[in-house]
């Protein structure tokens, strides 16, 4: 059981690190080009990365159940994807 939790922690840390790289690159592009689309793209990636962090923190320190944590993470991912879709298709 402990091995699975350690693997899950490693996966979550990897998700956060890769998410932060994407947020940085999109924010950098926004600063260079000033395109609003890139700001929404950066926010979308941030929501996805933060959702993973929030799930881990809520499970580890707040004592929420796995179902509750999965719901919070899922809602953050949905919000992130909505922002990414808006960044890609929302500006005409």
Beta strands, then each sheet from edge to edge (+ up, - down):
end
